[in-house]
Amino acid sequence: MIIEPSGGDDPPVLTDKQGRLLPGRVGAFAHDDGSAAGVYPRCTIVAGTSDLDRGGLMTSSIIRCCDTEGEQMRIGLFAGTTGGAPDVMSIVDDVKRAEDEGFATFSLANIFSHDAIGALTLAGAQTSRIELLTNIVPTYPRHPLAMAQQALTAQAVSGGRFTLGIGVSHQVVIEGMLGLSYGRPARHMSEYLAVLMPLLHGDAVRHEGEQYTLRGQLSVPDAAPVPCLLAAMAPVMLRLAGEVADGTTLWMTAVKTVEEHVAPRIRRAAANVGRAEPRIVCGLPIALTTDPEAARAAAAEQFQNYGQLPSYRSMLDFEGAAGPADVAIIGDETALDQALDRLEASGVTEFVGAPFAADSEAVTRTRAYLADRASRAAG
């Protein structure tokens, strides 16, 4: 990457010598020789994707790096939180619709249905603007080399719009279902990132650790570096998200917890190693309704399992919430606007809403509200 002055009072622009299209608002590295010099966490593509050639490259791709101050919280969708899609092409169609509606990001859960990286790779081939985020892919079942290879392929197909969200998942899944050890998850993630992050940027790795050994690298010439967000709630994970990854992606974590626990820790971690402010992506259930009481009852039923998982339970306890229904964003447009404004003020850089069936029309109604909010955020 090369930083070039843009003239006047405009922020600097970044141009890729190879013309690769990078995703909006994600980290970029700058040195003539391609080595990492700094992180620019909020970049907006100025050149249009219509300029892409057949190889997925742009002859004059320009990415404008913006200051974090004064930038509005982006709005996206979070799919798959209460169950998988009936078929993979319905996911692709949903992403295409979300792009048409103006959403900044399409975030897809990776639970017990379609593979999120695979589904978003397909969606990347049929969209041109929207960011594609896995939320999240468990690390224990996939070697970091395999994870990086999949992610770089998704990045190549999407022309630079893919972001990899990863996490350690939960003990009940990793040990109870898969029969793998869930011991020392923070140590596992530290070592995992030590192998994964260089691979995502095309660098060679020589690592011999307790859990992973790798001597090699990947060559995916048509892929830009892949941003990586970490599902982080505990202090050590938040430190890793700030120091090593490009930020965090949250679920069932509300305003008080972000403001008092997540944002200060992750920002301090990034600052301590000279990195720019990390991304804080927050996902919550949301419903536009005139019957909040009924909506909360529906949320309590549909999201009850999350309240039983220790990592989410600890964030709910920090918030003073009895269960997931208490952190769901529910109410009329004024109530929803106020709730999202509070999240933005707490430090959230991107909100990915999970509309839920508070009534038969709630998902459609809420999605339309979020699309309007996304339009306002885009300016």
C-alpha positions, 0 to 999 in steps of 0.5 A, a space after each residue: 500500500 502507498 499513502 498519497 496526499 489528497 490535497 487541501 483539508 481532505 484526509 490522505 488516500 490509499 492506493 494499492 500498487 496492484 489496484 486491489 479493492 479493499 473493503 470500506 472501513 477496515 484495516 490497511 497497511 502501508 509501506 512501499 514494500 508491502 510491510 505493515 506500517 500502520 493501521 487505518 481502521 476506517 476507510 471508505 472506497 471512493 472508486 466504484 466497483 464498476 471499475 473492476 476488471 475481470 481479474 477483480 482488480 482496479 487500475 486506480 482503486 482509491 480508499 479514503 482514510 477517515 478520522 474516527 471522530 465524528 463518523 456515524 455508527 454503521 448499520 448492518 444485518 445479523 442473520 442466522 442467530 435463531 436458526 439456519 436458512 432453508 437453503 444456501 441460495 436464500 442466504 445469497 438472495 438475502 445478502 443481495 437484498 441487504 445490499 440493495 437496501 443500503 446496509 453497510 454490512 451483512 453479518 452471518 452466524 456460523 452455528 449448526 447450519 451452512 458454513 458462513 465463509 462458504 455462504 458469504 463467498 457465494 454472496 460475494 460473487 453476486 454483490 459489489 458493495 456490502 461488507 461480508 462478516 462471519 459472526 463467528 467461525 469457531 477456531 478449535 475445529 479449523 487449523 489457522 492455515 485452513 481458516 486463512 485459506 478459506 478467508 483469502 478465497 472469500 476475499 478474492 471472490 468478493 473483491 476485498 469486502 470480506 471480514 473474518 469474525 472468529 471466536 473460541 465458541 463454547 465449552 458445551 460445543 467444543 468439548 461436549 459435541 466435538 470431543 476437543 479440549 476447551 482448556 486454556 481458551 485465551 492461550 489457544 486464541 493467542 497462539 491461533 492469532 499468532 499463526 492466522 494474522 500473518 497468513 491473512 496478510 500474505 506473510 510467511 509463518 514460522 511458528 512452533 507452539 503448544 498447540 500449532 506448528 506451521 512453517 509456510 505461507 499462502 499465495 493468493 495473489 488476487 486477495 487483499 489482506 483479510 481483516 479479522 475481528 475477535 469475539 471478545 468479552 473477557 479481559 484477555 480476549 479484549 486485549 488480543 482483539 485490540 493488540 493483534 486482531 482488528 477489533 471485536 464483534 459482540 453479541 448479547 452485550 449492551 450499552 453499559 457493558 460496552 461503555 464500562 468494560 469493552 471499549 476502554 479495555 480494547 482501546 487501551 490495548 490497541 493504544 499500548 502497541 501504537 495501533 489505531 482505534 479498533 472496530 467494535 461491532 455490536 449485535 443485538 436482537 431488535 424489534 420495531 413494535 407498539 407492544 413492547 411487553 409482547 415483544 420482550 416475551 417473544 425475545 425471551 423465548 427465542 433467545 433463551 439459550 444464549 442466556 445459558 452460555 457462560 460467556 454471554 451470561 457474564 456480559 448479561 450479569 455485567 449489564 444487570 440483565 436477567 436474560 437476553 430479552 432485557 438487552 434486546 432493543 424493542 419499541 417504537 421508532 423513537 425508542 429504537 433511535 434512542 437505544 442505537 444513539 446510546 450504543 453509538 455514544 458508548 463506543 460501538 462503531 457498527 451495529 448489526 441488528 438481528 430482527 426477530 419475530 415479535 409478531 407476524 410483521 415485525 421482521 419486515 417492519 424492523 428491517 425497513 427501519 434499520 435500512 432507513 437508519 443505515 441510509 441516514 448513517 451513510 449520509 
